[in-house]
Amino acid sequence: MNNIDFNSLLNLVQDKNNYLITTHLNPDGDAIGSVLALYHYLSGKGKNVYVVITDDVPDNLKFLDGVDKIQLFSENIDTQWIDSVELIFILDLNDITRLRGLENKILSSNAKKIVIDHHLNPKEFADYYLIDTEASSTGELIYKLIKNDKNFQINKNIAENLYAAILTDTGSFRFPRTDEEVHLIIADLIKNGADPVKIYEEIYNKNSFNKIRLLGRGYSNLELFFDNTFCLMTLKKEDFLETNTNNSDLENFVESLMAIDGIKIGVLIAEIPDSNEIKLSFRSKDNYSVRDLAMKFNGGGHLNASGARVKNGSLASVKSNLIYETKKLFFR
């Protein structure tokens, strides 16, 4: 695996003019914030930048500057421009299968491919890797990349996108990797224009009425297992249809389970509307590695926050298997 440091990557960037930036399906705050911060940085240096993702931007992130520059990939859109790019940035993921239909387009491109990420166990598919598994977020790595460019000053647009990225991936600065350095970075982003009150309000306090109704459906279906330490929230397709909601409305649902006293592991299992997929979101406390649990379903992520998707499985069978694997891993 060809690892690259910040300065070497900056030298690579200086020599190119046409870029593509992408991130994983079902993008979260770290993914979108990092993508847009890098977009603003490269555009600010006079580069031509395309941004394309495979799922819609969640509603609570659409306030971020640059969202209008993001293209939604589909098999029907014209992708000839991919042939013109010289560098492809793949952010916040290390397994190219999480790019869904865009995977083949990127693999067949002659452009150099660069992964910037903080997840464990990367799969080898790119030309260069800038990975730090000790980082709080991909946003933290994008910040450090830009700060290494001594001829560039972080502006308000970049600061707000990076603040959103780090805020969301640290669980509002409460996850274990929230150290002194993270707070110093946040202080610098505030100094350069990030508004903590505005960003928090936009991300966490502007939920639609229908989203809250969907959350209510989830709460009504909660189940406890293993001496009330494992909490499971289940949502069926009809829950989405009857509340006029979709997959993007699930943001922060699983996190709310961790506020229940005594819960060590919380899991959301949801049938995705208009899809043959079942979404699994995992959260945990202490040393309960939900990443190990997610990997049982071909997913991955972090020690305390992970995810997976199961294709062509029934909700009942996936749920039964989830309970079985959880017991086997943690509650023998």
N, C-alpha and C positions, 0 to 999 in steps of 0.2 A: 504494500500500500504506500503510495507516494504522498507523504505528509509535507505540508507547506506552512511556513510561518507568515506572520502578518506582512512583514516588509517584502518578502519574496512575492506574495500575492499582489501587493500594491504595484510592484515592478511589472508584473504580468498585466495588470489592469491598464497601466499607462500606455502600453503598446497596442492596445486594441480599441476599437470604436463601436462595435455592435454587440449587444448583450441580450441574453434572455435570462429572466429570473423566474423561478417557480418554487412551489412548496407542496406539502403533502395534501391529500384529500381531507375533507372535513377540517379545514384550517382553523386554528385557534388564534389567540391574541399574539402569541410569540411568533407564529408563522406569518401572519399578515403584517404585524408591526415591523418585523425584520425585513420582509420583502420590500415594504414601502420605504423604509429607511435607506436600504441599499439602492433602491430606485432613485430616490432624491439625491443621494450622494453621487451616483454615476451621472445622472442628468446634470447635476450641478457642475460636473467636470466636462460638460459638453459631449457626452457620449449618447449614442442611440440605444434606447433601452426598451425592450418588450417585457411585459409581465403577463404571465398566463398561469391559471390554476384550474383545477378540475372540479371544484365545488364552489358554490356561491360563498361570498363573504358573509359571515354572520351579521345579522342586523345591528347588533350592539357594537360592531367595529366599523360600520359604514361612515362614521363621522371622521375617520382618520383621513388626513390629507393625502391624496394620491389614489384613493380607492377607484376613482373614475378611470384610472389608467390600467386597471386590471382587466384582462380579457378572460372570459370563461371558455375553456377548451371544450370542443365537441368534435366528433368525427366529420362534421359538415363544414367547419370553418376552414378558411383558406390558411394553410400553414406553410406556404412557400417561403415566407419570410424567415422561417427557422433556418433555411439553407444559407441565409446571409449573415447569421450571427457567428461571432468568433469565440465567444466565451458563454457558457451556460452555468449560472449559479443555481444550485439546488440546496435550498435552505431548510433547516429544521427537520431533516429526515436523512436516514442513512441506508434505506432500502428502497430501490427504485420502483418496486412493485406498488409502492404507496402513491405513485403518480397516475395510476390507473391507465387510461387510454393514451396519455401523453408519453408513457414509458417508451414505446417503440419509436416515436418521433425523435425523442432525445437520444436514444441509443444509436439511431442511424445517422445522426448529425455528425459532421466532421469537426464541429466546434469542440474546443477543450471544455471539459466538464469539471466543475469545482463544487465539492460538498462543504458546506459550513454547518456544523451541527454540534450538539452536546449529548447525544444519546449513546448508549453502550452498544458494542458489537456491530460496527458498521459492515455492510456488505460491499464487496469490492466491485465497482462498476465505473467509477469516475477516474479522471486523470490526476486530480489533486484532492487532498483532504485536509481541511482545517477543522480539527475536532478537539474539543476539550470537554471531557466528561465531568470535570469538576465545576464547569461554568453553570451558573443559575439558569441560563437561557441562551438561545441563539442570539437574542437581542443584545446580550452582554458581549458576545463575540463580534457582532457587527459594530457595536460601539468601539471596541478596541481596535478593530480594523480601521475605522475612520479616524480615530484619534492618532493612529500611527502615521497618517498623512499630515505632515506638518504644514502643508500648503492649503489646508482646507479647514474651515470653521463650521462646526455643527450649528445648523440654524434651527428655528422653531419647529419646522415641519419634521425634520429628522429627530429632534429631541422628543416630540410628542409621540411619534411612532415607536421609538425605542423605549420610552417610559411605559407605553401600553404593553409592549412585548415583555418587559421585565416584570411589570406589575402582575400580569396574568400568569406567567410561568413560575412565579414565586408564591402564588396563592396570596397576593397582596402582602408580600414580604414576610410570610410566616413559615415557608418551607425550609428544610435544613440548610440548603445552600445559600440562604440569605445571610451573607457575612458582611464584614466591615467594608470590603471592596464594593459590594453591590450598593451599599448606601452612599458611598462616595461617588459612584457612577450616577446614581439617582440625583444627588445634590448637583452634579455638573449638568445633568439634563434639565433640571429646574432652572439653573442659572442661565441656560441657553433657550429658555422659553416654554418648557413643558409646564402645564398647569395641572397639578395633582388633583384638585377638586373637580375640575371639568372632566378630566379623563376618567376618574372613578365614577362620577355620575353617569357619564355616557355608557360606560361598560357595564356597570352593575345596577344602576337605578333607573333604567328606561325600558323596562320589560313591557311587552304588549299585554293587553288583557287576555288574549288567547293563550299566550305563553304561560301565564299564571294559571289559567284553567287546565292546561296540559300538566303543569307541575302538580296541581291538585289531584289529577288523575293518578299521577305517579305516587303521591303520598298516600292515596287511598289503597294502593296496592303493595305497600311496604310489607316485607317479611323479615323476621329475625331468625337467625340460626346460631348454633354453637355458643350456647350460654349468652345470647344477646350481644355477641361481639361482631357478627357479620350481618350487614343489612343489605337487602336486595330490593331494588326498585324495578318494576316491570312495566313496559308500555307496549301496547299492541297497535297494529295499524289503524284500527278503528278509533283509538284514542286521538291519533293525529287528525284523522278525517273529521271526527265529530267536534274537534276544537279548532279546525281550520289552521293547523300548524304543520311544521315540517322538521326535518332533521336539524336544521340550524337553530331551532328553538331549544335544543337540549343543552345549550351552553350553561354550565354551572349547576346543572341538576345534581350530578353525582357528588359534587363538593358539599352540597347541603346535607348529605347523609352523615358526613363526618362531624356535624354539630350535635349529633345524638349522643347522649352520655353513654360511655362504655363501648362505643363502636370502634373497632380496630380496622375493619375492612368494609368498604361500601362499593357496591357494584350497580350500575345501571345497565339493564338489558332491554333493547328496544328494536321492534320490527320497523325497518325504514320504509315509509310509504313509497309507492312506485318503484320498488326495488325488490330484489331477491336476497337482500342482505339483512343480517341482524347485527346491530351495533352493540359493542360491549365497552363500557367505560369503568375503569378501576381506580379507586383511591384507597390509601391506607395510612396508618400511623406507625411510628416506631420502626422496627426492622421487619415488618411484614412486607415482603417483596411482591407487590402485585405485578411487577414486571414478569416474574416467574410464572404467575398465573396467566397473564396475557399471552405469554409464549405458548401455552397449551392450546391456544386458539389462533396461532399464527400471527399474534400481535407482538407488541413490545412497548418500550417507553422507559420510564424511570422506576426507581425503587418504590416510590409512594404514589406515582401517577402514571397510568398506562392505558392502552386501548387496543381493541381488536375488532375485526369484522369477520363474520361467518357468512359464506355464500351458500344458498340452497339448503339451509338447515331449517328445521321447524323450531319455533319458539320453545315448545315443550322439551324437545330433546336437548337443545342448547342449554336451557335452564337447568335441566337435570344433570347434564355433564358438568356445568359450572359448579353446582353444589358439591358434586362428587370430587372434582379436582381441588376445590377449596379445602374440603375436609382432608384430603390426602396430603396436601401441602402444609397445612397449618394446624389442623385440629385432629390429629390422629388419636 
